[in-house]
Amino acid sequence: MNFEYSDEQQQLADSLGKYLVGHYDFEQRKAIVDSASGCSETVWADLAAMGLTAIAVPEADGGFGGGALDLMAAMEACGQALVVEPLLDHVGLGGRLVGSAGSALQRSVLMPGVIDGSRRLSFAYLEPGRRYETAPLTTTAQPRAGGWVLDGSKCVVFGASQAQQLLVSAHTTDGASLFIVDTTATGVTLNPSRTVDGQRVADVRFDEVALGADALLGVAGTAQPHIDEAVDFATALLCAEAVGAMKDANDATLAYLKTRKQFGVVIGSFQVLQHRIVECVIAAEQARSMAILAASKVDQAGSPAERARAVSAAKVKIADAARQISQEAVQLHGGMGMSEELKISHTFRRLTMIAQRFGDADHHLERYASLG
């Protein structure tokens, strides 16, 4: 396997990296996180203008027909800058589900807005008390008067407060189905909050939400394979984002070791600290290799089981490396490593969240073993 990015992938990452350096430095990011929406409309429009929202959209729907490998370098750059705009959820979940499960008519209506960023979608699938289960159970949709009535709750919906519409998984008589629901619809209640790393999420309640027949995405009862594929696709992108955050943590820690003095010498001259940073660099390289494997498998796996095994294996390695690198970075910085004024504390929180999202190491070890 070729572990190097193509020229096009690297050029996109370089362009994005330069943009983030000039428009998304640490202080600018803190201002965005502290804003009312927790998201910059200007940055979002610029990300869409760069084509990031169109890369993974099929060519037939107006996109570039790329995959996770084509987005990996860009997601790595987003990880280095700790981008809080919901690009992962819009591209990896919302847009992915519309592209795979939607009818031709639905794609023609929804995809132009997905591509230019004007239509933001968030995927609501996690249910209270059910951990990482992707199959809907307590959220239900019943046919009524030529349409549907949606009831239930979803938790930790990333980007819900910034989205115009939610893609909601619900249990119907035929199985799992997906519905397009306006966030302002009668009966929809959002309870927004922040994650520890500054991203915006919301718990969402649906109380007898009346939906038209056209709210059903695709065919009733056929959504579960699409959900599983989209979550695996987004997990692969999350692994790429983690690689970028790990690299930034290692670079910042190495720079600190080269400048911080103790007993009259830089602490980077102490052999025990050299060993610790080397172990972090090795862990990051191993994580990057597994992230590339996951991206390649979600793009061209021979079967859903092969794809799921590769993604779970990568997520286990990413979760372990994220914990090791983030904790070592804070410890090697000393007490100031946990201060709000230092980026490394925010990187620590992002890596902690990444280790948990879409399933922690224990969850993916169990899934990996079950796929035998």
C-alpha positions as YAML, in Angstrom:
chain: A
units: angstrom
residues:
- id: 1
  name: MET
  ca: [0.00, 0.00, 0.00]
- id: 2
  name: ASN
  ca: [1.21, 3.50, -0.86]
- id: 3
  name: PHE
  ca: [1.21, 5.53, 2.35]
- id: 4
  name: GLU
  ca: [1.95, 8.82, 0.61]
- id: 5
  name: TYR
  ca: [-0.67, 11.37, -0.41]
- id: 6
  name: SER
  ca: [-1.18, 12.05, -4.10]
- id: 7
  name: ASP
  ca: [-0.15, 15.42, -5.50]
- id: 8
  name: GLU
  ca: [-3.78, 16.58, -5.58]
- id: 9
  name: GLN
  ca: [-4.45, 15.46, -2.01]
- id: 10
  name: GLN
  ca: [-1.29, 17.14, -0.75]
- id: 11
  name: GLN
  ca: [-2.03, 20.36, -2.63]
- id: 12
  name: LEU
  ca: [-5.48, 20.53, -1.07]
- id: 13
  name: ALA
  ca: [-4.03, 19.91, 2.39]
- id: 14
  name: ASP
  ca: [-1.34, 22.55, 1.84]
- id: 15
  name: SER
  ca: [-3.89, 25.12, 0.67]
- id: 16
  name: LEU
  ca: [-6.14, 24.36, 3.62]
- id: 17
  name: GLY
  ca: [-3.19, 24.46, 6.00]
- id: 18
  name: LYS
  ca: [-2.12, 27.89, 4.75]
- id: 19
  name: TYR
  ca: [-5.67, 29.17, 5.07]
- id: 20
  name: LEU
  ca: [-5.99, 27.89, 8.64]
- id: 21
  name: VAL
  ca: [-2.66, 29.43, 9.64]
- id: 22
  name: GLY
  ca: [-3.88, 32.83, 8.46]
- id: 23
  name: HIS
  ca: [-7.53, 32.64, 9.49]
- id: 24
  name: TYR
  ca: [-7.71, 30.05, 12.25]
- id: 25
  name: ASP
  ca: [-4.85, 30.51, 14.66]
- id: 26
  name: PHE
  ca: [-5.31, 29.63, 18.31]
- id: 27
  name: GLU
  ca: [-6.66, 33.02, 19.37]
- id: 28
  name: GLN
  ca: [-9.10, 33.16, 16.45]
- id: 29
  name: ARG
  ca: [-10.28, 29.67, 17.28]
- id: 30
  name: LYS
  ca: [-10.89, 30.62, 20.91]
- id: 31
  name: ALA
  ca: [-13.04, 33.54, 19.77]
- id: 32
  name: ILE
  ca: [-15.08, 31.23, 17.54]
- id: 33
  name: VAL
  ca: [-15.56, 28.69, 20.33]
- id: 34
  name: ASP
  ca: [-16.72, 31.44, 22.70]
- id: 35
  name: SER
  ca: [-19.16, 32.94, 20.18]
- id: 36
  name: ALA
  ca: [-22.91, 32.41, 20.45]
- id: 37
  name: SER
  ca: [-23.08, 29.89, 17.61]
- id: 38
  name: GLY
  ca: [-19.72, 28.23, 18.21]
- id: 39
  name: CYS
  ca: [-19.10, 28.30, 14.48]
- id: 40
  name: SER
  ca: [-17.73, 30.87, 12.02]
- id: 41
  name: GLU
  ca: [-19.97, 31.52, 9.03]
- id: 42
  name: THR
  ca: [-17.00, 32.98, 7.16]
- id: 43
  name: VAL
  ca: [-14.80, 29.95, 7.77]
- id: 44
  name: TRP
  ca: [-17.63, 27.60, 6.84]
- id: 45
  name: ALA
  ca: [-18.19, 29.42, 3.54]
- id: 46
  name: ASP
  ca: [-14.46, 29.32, 2.82]
- id: 47
  name: LEU
  ca: [-14.26, 25.58, 3.51]
- id: 48
  name: ALA
  ca: [-17.12, 25.01, 1.09]
- id: 49
  name: ALA
  ca: [-15.49, 27.29, -1.50]
- id: 50
  name: MET
  ca: [-12.32, 25.17, -1.31]
- id: 51
  name: GLY
  ca: [-14.42, 22.18, -2.36]
- id: 52
  name: LEU
  ca: [-14.18, 20.25, 0.90]
- id: 53
  name: THR
  ca: [-17.95, 19.78, 1.08]
- id: 54
  name: ALA
  ca: [-18.03, 18.39, -2.48]
- id: 55
  name: ILE
  ca: [-15.09, 15.98, -2.50]
- id: 56
  name: ALA
  ca: [-16.98, 12.89, -1.31]
- id: 57
  name: VAL
  ca: [-20.20, 13.67, -3.24]
- id: 58
  name: PRO
  ca: [-20.71, 11.42, -6.31]
- id: 59
  name: GLU
  ca: [-20.04, 13.03, -9.67]
- id: 60
  name: ALA
  ca: [-23.61, 12.25, -10.74]
- id: 61
  name: ASP
  ca: [-24.80, 14.54, -7.95]
- id: 62
  name: GLY
  ca: [-22.43, 17.38, -8.83]
- id: 63
  name: GLY
  ca: [-19.50, 16.45, -6.59]
- id: 64
  name: PHE
  ca: [-15.97, 15.23, -7.26]
- id: 65
  name: GLY
  ca: [-16.63, 11.53, -6.61]
- id: 66
  name: GLY
  ca: [-13.83, 11.15, -4.08]
- id: 67
  name: GLY
  ca: [-13.63, 9.13, -0.93]
- id: 68
  name: ALA
  ca: [-12.10, 9.03, 2.52]
- id: 69
  name: LEU
  ca: [-8.55, 8.85, 1.16]
- id: 70
  name: ASP
  ca: [-9.15, 12.06, -0.78]
- id: 71
  name: LEU
  ca: [-10.31, 13.80, 2.40]
- id: 72
  name: MET
  ca: [-7.72, 12.36, 4.74]
- id: 73
  name: ALA
  ca: [-5.01, 15.00, 4.28]
- id: 74
  name: ALA
  ca: [-7.56, 17.80, 4.66]
- id: 75
  name: MET
  ca: [-9.00, 16.23, 7.83]
- id: 76
  name: GLU
  ca: [-5.46, 15.95, 9.19]
- id: 77
  name: ALA
  ca: [-5.01, 19.70, 8.65]
- id: 78
  name: CYS
  ca: [-8.32, 20.33, 10.45]
- id: 79
  name: GLY
  ca: [-7.07, 18.21, 13.34]
- id: 80
  name: GLN
  ca: [-3.90, 20.26, 13.65]
- id: 81
  name: ALA
  ca: [-5.92, 23.49, 13.84]
- id: 82
  name: LEU
  ca: [-8.64, 21.95, 16.09]
- id: 83
  name: VAL
  ca: [-11.35, 23.14, 13.71]
- id: 84
  name: VAL
  ca: [-14.76, 23.23, 15.42]
- id: 85
  name: GLU
  ca: [-16.92, 23.78, 12.34]
- id: 86
  name: PRO
  ca: [-19.00, 20.58, 11.80]
- id: 87
  name: LEU
  ca: [-17.28, 19.54, 8.56]
- id: 88
  name: LEU
  ca: [-16.98, 15.89, 9.65]
- id: 89
  name: ASP
  ca: [-20.70, 15.62, 10.43]
- id: 90
  name: HIS
  ca: [-21.83, 17.52, 7.33]
- id: 91
  name: VAL
  ca: [-19.61, 15.58, 4.89]
- id: 92
  name: GLY
  ca: [-19.05, 12.24, 6.59]
- id: 93
  name: LEU
  ca: [-22.56, 11.67, 7.92]
- id: 94
  name: GLY
  ca: [-25.22, 14.01, 6.53]
- id: 95
  name: GLY
  ca: [-24.00, 14.28, 2.95]
- id: 96
  name: ARG
  ca: [-22.92, 10.65, 2.90]
- id: 97
  name: LEU
  ca: [-26.38, 9.43, 3.91]
- id: 98
  name: VAL
  ca: [-28.19, 11.59, 1.38]
- id: 99
  name: GLY
  ca: [-25.86, 10.37, -1.36]
- id: 100
  name: SER
  ca: [-26.26, 6.68, -0.53]
- id: 101
  name: ALA
  ca: [-29.86, 6.40, 0.74]
- id: 102
  name: GLY
  ca: [-31.69, 9.25, -0.98]
- id: 103
  name: SER
  ca: [-33.76, 8.89, -4.12]
- id: 104
  name: ALA
  ca: [-32.69, 10.61, -7.33]
- id: 105
  name: LEU
  ca: [-35.24, 13.36, -6.69]
- id: 106
  name: GLN
  ca: [-34.11, 13.87, -3.09]
- id: 107
  name: ARG
  ca: [-30.46, 14.03, -4.12]
- id: 108
  name: SER
  ca: [-31.26, 16.59, -6.82]
- id: 109
  name: VAL
  ca: [-32.99, 18.77, -4.23]
- id: 110
  name: LEU
  ca: [-30.57, 18.35, -1.32]
- id: 111
  name: MET
  ca: [-27.14, 17.89, -2.85]
- id: 112
  name: PRO
  ca: [-26.62, 21.39, -4.32]
- id: 113
  name: GLY
  ca: [-26.99, 22.88, -0.83]
- id: 114
  name: VAL
  ca: [-24.76, 20.19, 0.66]
- id: 115
  name: ILE
  ca: [-22.06, 20.98, -1.90]
- id: 116
  name: ASP
  ca: [-22.07, 24.76, -1.48]
- id: 117
  name: GLY
  ca: [-22.53, 24.56, 2.30]
- id: 118
  name: SER
  ca: [-25.82, 26.46, 2.34]
- id: 119
  name: ARG
  ca: [-27.77, 23.41, 3.53]
- id: 120
  name: ARG
  ca: [-26.27, 22.05, 6.73]
- id: 121
  name: LEU
  ca: [-27.24, 18.57, 7.81]
- id: 122
  name: SER
  ca: [-26.62, 16.79, 11.10]
- id: 123
  name: PHE
  ca: [-27.21, 13.10, 11.73]
- id: 124
  name: ALA
  ca: [-29.24, 12.28, 14.85]
- id: 125
  name: TYR
  ca: [-28.82, 8.59, 15.65]
- id: 126
  name: LEU
  ca: [-27.56, 8.02, 19.22]
- id: 127
  name: GLU
  ca: [-30.27, 7.27, 21.76]
- id: 128
  name: PRO
  ca: [-30.12, 7.82, 25.55]
- id: 129
  name: GLY
  ca: [-28.91, 4.79, 27.48]
- id: 130
  name: ARG
  ca: [-27.82, 2.86, 24.38]
- id: 131
  name: ARG
  ca: [-24.17, 3.92, 24.21]
- id: 132
  name: TYR
  ca: [-22.78, 3.46, 20.70]
- id: 133
  name: GLU
  ca: [-25.62, 1.46, 19.15]
- id: 134
  name: THR
  ca: [-26.43, 2.68, 15.64]
- id: 135
  name: ALA
  ca: [-29.74, 0.86, 15.13]
- id: 136
  name: PRO
  ca: [-32.75, 2.96, 16.19]
- id: 137
  name: LEU
  ca: [-35.03, 1.47, 18.84]
- id: 138
  name: THR
  ca: [-36.67, 4.03, 21.11]
- id: 139
  name: THR
  ca: [-37.17, 6.64, 18.39]
- id: 140
  name: THR
  ca: [-40.14, 5.56, 16.27]
- id: 141
  name: ALA
  ca: [-42.01, 6.74, 13.19]
- id: 142
  name: GLN
  ca: [-45.58, 5.70, 12.52]
- id: 143
  name: PRO
  ca: [-47.41, 6.17, 9.20]
- id: 144
  name: ARG
  ca: [-50.33, 8.56, 9.49]
- id: 145
  name: ALA
  ca: [-52.50, 10.51, 7.02]
- id: 146
  name: GLY
  ca: [-50.18, 10.03, 4.06]
- id: 147
  name: GLY
  ca: [-47.12, 10.94, 6.07]
- id: 148
  name: TRP
  ca: [-45.37, 10.06, 9.30]
- id: 149
  name: VAL
  ca: [-45.39, 10.93, 12.99]
- id: 150
  name: LEU
  ca: [-42.01, 10.92, 14.71]
- id: 151
  name: ASP
  ca: [-41.50, 10.39, 18.45]
- id: 152
  name: GLY
  ca: [-38.46, 9.82, 20.63]
- id: 153
  name: SER
  ca: [-35.14, 11.31, 21.69]
- id: 154
  name: LYS
  ca: [-31.63, 11.55, 20.32]
- id: 155
  name: CYS
  ca: [-28.56, 12.57, 22.29]
- id: 156
  name: VAL
  ca: [-25.20, 14.20, 21.53]
- id: 157
  name: VAL
  ca: [-26.12, 15.36, 18.04]
- id: 158
  name: PHE
  ca: [-23.06, 17.22, 16.75]
- id: 159
  name: GLY
  ca: [-23.79, 20.45, 14.91]
- id: 160
  name: ALA
  ca: [-27.54, 20.27, 15.56]
- id: 161
  name: SER
  ca: [-27.81, 23.91, 16.62]
- id: 162
  name: GLN
  ca: [-26.03, 25.03, 13.43]
- id: 163
  name: ALA
  ca: [-28.01, 22.78, 11.06]
- id: 164
  name: GLN
  ca: [-31.17, 23.63, 9.20]
- id: 165
  name: GLN
  ca: [-32.19, 19.98, 8.98]
- id: 166
  name: LEU
  ca: [-31.56, 16.75, 10.85]
- id: 167
  name: LEU
  ca: [-31.34, 13.29, 9.38]
- id: 168
  name: VAL
  ca: [-33.08, 11.23, 12.05]
- id: 169
  name: SER
  ca: [-32.93, 7.45, 12.30]
- id: 170
  name: ALA
  ca: [-36.16, 5.89, 13.52]
- id: 171
  name: HIS
  ca: [-37.64, 2.45, 13.98]
- id: 172
  name: THR
  ca: [-40.51, 1.70, 11.61]
- id: 173
  name: THR
  ca: [-42.50, -1.51, 11.09]
- id: 174
  name: ASP
  ca: [-40.07, -2.56, 8.34]
- id: 175
  name: GLY
  ca: [-36.88, -1.79, 10.28]
- id: 176
  name: ALA
  ca: [-34.59, 1.25, 10.42]
- id: 177
  name: SER
  ca: [-35.57, 4.30, 8.37]
- id: 178
  name: LEU
  ca: [-34.19, 7.81, 7.88]
- id: 179
  name: PHE
  ca: [-36.20, 11.03, 7.95]
- id: 180
  name: ILE
  ca: [-35.39, 14.61, 7.00]
- id: 181
  name: VAL
  ca: [-36.60, 16.87, 9.82]
- id: 182
  name: ASP
  ca: [-36.39, 20.65, 10.01]
- id: 183
  name: THR
  ca: [-34.84, 21.78, 13.29]
- id: 184
  name: THR
  ca: [-37.60, 24.39, 13.59]
- id: 185
  name: ALA
  ca: [-40.48, 21.96, 13.02]
- id: 186
  name: THR
  ca: [-43.30, 21.83, 15.57]
- id: 187
  name: GLY
  ca: [-42.55, 19.22, 18.22]
- id: 188
  name: VAL
  ca: [-38.76, 19.38, 17.81]
- id: 189
  name: THR
  ca: [-36.92, 20.56, 20.93]
- id: 190
  name: LEU
  ca: [-33.16, 21.11, 21.04]
- id: 191
  name: ASN
  ca: [-31.24, 21.23, 24.29]
- id: 192
  name: PRO
  ca: [-27.80, 22.54, 23.25]
- id: 193
  name: SER
  ca: [-24.57, 22.12, 25.16]
- id: 194
  name: ARG
  ca: [-20.81, 22.05, 24.64]
- id: 195
  name: THR
  ca: [-18.44, 19.13, 24.68]
- id: 196
  name: VAL
  ca: [-15.24, 19.37, 26.72]
- id: 197
  name: ASP
  ca: [-13.32, 20.37, 23.58]
- id: 198
  name: GLY
  ca: [-15.63, 23.26, 22.69]
- id: 199
  name: GLN
  ca: [-17.78, 21.66, 20.00]
- id: 200
  name: ARG
  ca: [-21.54, 22.24, 19.97]
- id: 201
  name: VAL
  ca: [-23.93, 19.35, 20.44]
- id: 202
  name: ALA
  ca: [-27.58, 19.03, 21.39]
- id: 203
  name: ASP
  ca: [-29.98, 16.51, 22.82]
- id: 204
  name: VAL
  ca: [-33.08, 16.49, 20.64]
- id: 205
  name: ARG
  ca: [-36.63, 15.56, 21.58]
- id: 206
  name: PHE
  ca: [-39.34, 14.68, 19.03]
- id: 207
  name: ASP
  ca: [-42.92, 14.92, 20.28]
- id: 208
  name: GLU
  ca: [-45.46, 13.84, 17.67]
- id: 209
  name: VAL
  ca: [-43.60, 15.58, 14.89]
- id: 210
  name: ALA
  ca: [-45.78, 15.50, 11.78]
- id: 211
  name: LEU
  ca: [-43.81, 14.76, 8.62]
- id: 212
  name: GLY
  ca: [-44.84, 14.59, 4.99]
- id: 213
  name: ALA
  ca: [-44.33, 11.50, 2.89]
- id: 214
  name: ASP
  ca: [-41.35, 13.17, 1.22]
- id: 215
  name: ALA
  ca: [-39.55, 13.38, 4.58]
- id: 216
  name: LEU
  ca: [-38.66, 9.69, 4.32]
- id: 217
  name: LEU
  ca: [-35.12, 9.42, 2.89]
- id: 218
  name: GLY
  ca: [-35.11, 6.59, 0.39]
- id: 219
  name: VAL
  ca: [-37.10, 3.45, 1.18]
- id: 220
  name: ALA
  ca: [-38.59, 2.63, 4.58]
- id: 221
  name: GLY
  ca: [-36.86, -0.14, 6.50]
- id: 222
  name: THR
  ca: [-33.68, -0.15, 4.40]
- id: 223
  name: ALA
  ca: [-31.58, 2.45, 6.23]
- id: 224
  name: GLN
  ca: [-29.39, 0.35, 8.51]
- id: 225
  name: PRO
  ca: [-26.72, -0.63, 5.95]
- id: 226
  name: HIS
  ca: [-26.47, 3.01, 4.90]
- id: 227
  name: ILE
  ca: [-26.16, 4.11, 8.54]
- id: 228
  name: ASP
  ca: [-23.42, 1.59, 9.27]
- id: 229
  name: GLU
  ca: [-21.48, 2.59, 6.15]
- id: 230
  name: ALA
  ca: [-21.76, 6.31, 6.90]
- id: 231
  name: VAL
  ca: [-20.65, 5.87, 10.52]
- id: 232
  name: ASP
  ca: [-17.65, 3.81, 9.38]
- id: 233
  name: PHE
  ca: [-16.84, 6.47, 6.76]
- id: 234
  name: ALA
  ca: [-17.04, 9.24, 9.35]
- id: 235
  name: THR
  ca: [-14.96, 7.20, 11.80]
- id: 236
  name: ALA
  ca: [-12.21, 6.90, 9.20]
- id: 237
  name: LEU
  ca: [-12.28, 10.69, 8.74]
- id: 238
  name: LEU
  ca: [-12.19, 11.13, 12.52]
- id: 239
  name: CYS
  ca: [-9.08, 8.93, 12.66]
- id: 240
  name: ALA
  ca: [-7.43, 11.22, 10.10]
- id: 241
  name: GLU
  ca: [-8.37, 14.25, 12.18]
- id: 242
  name: ALA
  ca: [-6.82, 12.58, 15.22]
- id: 243
  name: VAL
  ca: [-3.56, 12.06, 13.34]
- id: 244
  name: GLY
  ca: [-3.35, 15.81, 12.73]
- id: 245
  name: ALA
  ca: [-4.05, 16.62, 16.38]
- id: 246
  name: MET
  ca: [-1.42, 14.10, 17.49]
- id: 247
  name: LYS
  ca: [1.19, 15.62, 15.19]
- id: 248
  name: ASP
  ca: [0.44, 19.09, 16.53]
- id: 249
  name: ALA
  ca: [0.70, 17.83, 20.13]
- id: 250
  name: ASN
  ca: [4.04, 16.14, 19.43]
- id: 251
  name: ASP
  ca: [5.45, 19.18, 17.61]
- id: 252
  name: ALA
  ca: [4.41, 21.53, 20.42]
- id: 253
  name: THR
  ca: [5.85, 19.23, 23.07]
- id: 254
  name: LEU
  ca: [9.15, 18.81, 21.23]
- id: 255
  name: ALA
  ca: [9.46, 22.59, 20.83]
- id: 256
  name: TYR
  ca: [8.82, 23.02, 24.55]
- id: 257
  name: LEU
  ca: [11.45, 20.42, 25.46]
- id: 258
  name: LYS
  ca: [13.97, 22.29, 23.33]
- id: 259
  name: THR
  ca: [13.38, 25.65, 25.04]
- id: 260
  name: ARG
  ca: [12.34, 24.97, 28.66]
- id: 261
  name: LYS
  ca: [15.33, 25.06, 31.00]
- id: 262
  name: GLN
  ca: [15.77, 23.30, 34.32]
- id: 263
  name: PHE
  ca: [18.98, 23.19, 36.37]
- id: 264
  name: GLY
  ca: [20.56, 25.46, 33.77]
- id: 265
  name: VAL
  ca: [20.00, 23.16, 30.78]
- id: 266
  name: VAL
  ca: [17.10, 22.53, 28.39]
- id: 267
  name: ILE
  ca: [14.97, 19.66, 29.63]
- id: 268
  name: GLY
  ca: [15.10, 18.06, 26.18]
- id: 269
  name: SER
  ca: [18.68, 17.06, 26.99]
- id: 270
  name: PHE
  ca: [17.38, 14.60, 29.64]
- id: 271
  name: GLN
  ca: [17.45, 11.15, 28.13]
- id: 272
  name: VAL
  ca: [14.31, 9.91, 29.87]
- id: 273
  name: LEU
  ca: [12.28, 12.74, 28.33]
- id: 274
  name: GLN
  ca: [13.79, 12.03, 24.93]
- id: 275
  name: HIS
  ca: [12.58, 8.44, 25.22]
- id: 276
  name: ARG
  ca: [9.08, 9.57, 26.09]
- id: 277
  name: ILE
  ca: [8.73, 11.93, 23.13]
- id: 278
  name: VAL
  ca: [10.15, 9.28, 20.78]
- id: 279
  name: GLU
  ca: [7.50, 6.84, 21.98]
- id: 280
  name: CYS
  ca: [4.85, 9.44, 21.21]
- id: 281
  name: VAL
  ca: [6.20, 9.97, 17.70]
- id: 282
  name: ILE
  ca: [6.17, 6.21, 17.09]
- id: 283
  name: ALA
  ca: [2.60, 5.96, 18.36]
- id: 284
  name: ALA
  ca: [1.53, 8.77, 16.03]
- id: 285
  name: GLU
  ca: [3.13, 7.09, 13.02]
- id: 286
  name: GLN
  ca: [1.43, 3.80, 13.83]
- id: 287
  name: ALA
  ca: [-1.87, 5.61, 14.20]
- id: 288
  name: ARG
  ca: [-1.38, 7.31, 10.83]
- id: 289
  name: SER
  ca: [-0.78, 3.94, 9.14]
- id: 290
  name: MET
  ca: [-3.96, 2.53, 10.65]
- id: 291
  name: ALA
  ca: [-5.92, 5.65, 9.66]
- id: 292
  name: ILE
  ca: [-4.83, 5.20, 6.04]
- id: 293
  name: LEU
  ca: [-5.86, 1.55, 6.16]
- id: 294
  name: ALA
  ca: [-9.30, 2.48, 7.49]
- id: 295
  name: ALA
  ca: [-9.77, 5.14, 4.80]
- id: 296
  name: SER
  ca: [-8.76, 2.72, 2.05]
- id: 297
  name: LYS
  ca: [-11.16, 0.07, 3.30]
- id: 298
  name: VAL
  ca: [-14.19, 2.35, 3.56]
- id: 299
  name: ASP
  ca: [-13.47, 3.36, -0.02]
- id: 300
  name: GLN
  ca: [-13.02, -0.10, -1.51]
- id: 301
  name: ALA
  ca: [-13.58, -2.95, 0.95]
- id: 302
  name: GLY
  ca: [-14.78, -6.24, -0.48]
- id: 303
  name: SER
  ca: [-17.54, -6.58, 2.11]
- id: 304
  name: PRO
  ca: [-19.15, -4.64, 4.98]
- id: 305
  name: ALA
  ca: [-17.45, -6.97, 7.45]
- id: 306
  name: GLU
  ca: [-14.01, -6.27, 5.97]
- id: 307
  name: ARG
  ca: [-14.69, -2.54, 6.14]
- id: 308
  name: ALA
  ca: [-15.94, -2.74, 9.74]
- id: 309
  name: ARG
  ca: [-12.94, -4.78, 10.92]
- id: 310
  name: ALA
  ca: [-10.46, -2.31, 9.42]
- id: 311
  name: VAL
  ca: [-12.29, 0.68, 10.92]
- id: 312
  name: SER
  ca: [-12.53, -0.92, 14.35]
- id: 313
  name: ALA
  ca: [-8.85, -1.89, 14.30]
- id: 314
  name: ALA
  ca: [-7.92, 1.67, 13.40]
- id: 315
  name: LYS
  ca: [-10.19, 3.18, 16.05]
- id: 316
  name: VAL
  ca: [-8.63, 1.00, 18.76]
- id: 317
  name: LYS
  ca: [-5.15, 2.17, 17.78]
- id: 318
  name: ILE
  ca: [-6.27, 5.78, 17.44]
- id: 319
  name: ALA
  ca: [-7.94, 5.73, 20.87]
- id: 320
  name: ASP
  ca: [-4.87, 4.25, 22.54]
- id: 321
  name: ALA
  ca: [-2.47, 6.63, 20.79]
- id: 322
  name: ALA
  ca: [-4.70, 9.62, 21.53]
- id: 323
  name: ARG
  ca: [-4.64, 8.82, 25.24]
- id: 324
  name: GLN
  ca: [-0.88, 8.24, 25.32]
- id: 325
  name: ILE
  ca: [0.09, 11.32, 23.31]
- id: 326
  name: SER
  ca: [-2.34, 13.74, 24.94]
- id: 327
  name: GLN
  ca: [-1.41, 12.69, 28.47]
- id: 328
  name: GLU
  ca: [2.33, 12.74, 27.77]
- id: 329
  name: ALA
  ca: [2.05, 16.18, 26.16]
- id: 330
  name: VAL
  ca: [0.38, 17.61, 29.26]
- id: 331
  name: GLN
  ca: [2.81, 15.93, 31.64]
- id: 332
  name: LEU
  ca: [5.88, 17.05, 29.71]
- id: 333
  name: HIS
  ca: [4.56, 20.62, 29.72]
- id: 334
  name: GLY
  ca: [4.07, 20.49, 33.47]
- id: 335
  name: GLY
  ca: [1.26, 22.34, 35.23]
- id: 336
  name: MET
  ca: [0.93, 24.91, 32.45]
- id: 337
  name: GLY
  ca: [-0.10, 22.08, 30.13]
- id: 338
  name: MET
  ca: [-3.63, 22.31, 31.55]
- id: 339
  name: SER
  ca: [-3.96, 26.09, 31.32]
- id: 340
  name: GLU
  ca: [-6.60, 27.64, 29.04]
- id: 341
  name: GLU
  ca: [-3.96, 29.93, 27.55]
- id: 342
  name: LEU
  ca: [-1.94, 27.05, 26.07]
- id: 343
  name: LYS
  ca: [-3.16, 25.22, 22.97]
- id: 344
  name: ILE
  ca: [-1.91, 21.88, 24.23]
- id: 345
  name: SER
  ca: [-4.70, 21.73, 26.82]
- id: 346
  name: HIS
  ca: [-7.28, 22.15, 24.06]
- id: 347
  name: THR
  ca: [-5.56, 19.49, 21.97]
- id: 348
  name: PHE
  ca: [-5.70, 17.19, 25.00]
- id: 349
  name: ARG
  ca: [-9.46, 17.67, 25.20]
- id: 350
  name: ARG
  ca: [-9.99, 17.12, 21.47]
- id: 351
  name: LEU
  ca: [-8.00, 13.89, 21.53]
- id: 352
  name: THR
  ca: [-9.93, 12.76, 24.60]
- id: 353
  name: MET
  ca: [-13.21, 13.33, 22.75]
- id: 354
  name: ILE
  ca: [-11.94, 11.62, 19.60]
- id: 355
  name: ALA
  ca: [-11.06, 8.52, 21.62]
- id: 356
  name: GLN
  ca: [-14.70, 8.27, 22.73]
- id: 357
  name: ARG
  ca: [-16.64, 9.31, 19.65]
- id: 358
  name: PHE
  ca: [-18.14, 6.57, 17.43]
- id: 359
  name: GLY
  ca: [-17.08, 4.04, 20.05]
- id: 360
  name: ASP
  ca: [-14.20, 3.78, 22.49]
- id: 361
  name: ALA
  ca: [-11.41, 1.19, 22.38]
- id: 362
  name: ASP
  ca: [-13.41, -1.42, 24.33]
- id: 363
  name: HIS
  ca: [-16.40, -1.07, 22.01]
- id: 364
  name: HIS
  ca: [-14.30, -1.51, 18.89]
- id: 365
  name: LEU
  ca: [-12.29, -4.38, 20.32]
- id: 366
  name: GLU
  ca: [-15.57, -6.18, 20.93]
- id: 367
  name: ARG
  ca: [-16.84, -5.35, 17.43]
- id: 368
  name: TYR
  ca: [-13.55, -6.47, 15.87]
- id: 369
  name: ALA
  ca: [-13.72, -9.80, 17.70]
- id: 370
  name: SER
  ca: [-17.37, -10.35, 16.78]
- id: 371
  name: LEU
  ca: [-16.59, -9.96, 13.08]
- id: 372
  name: GLY
  ca: [-14.08, -12.80, 13.40]
...
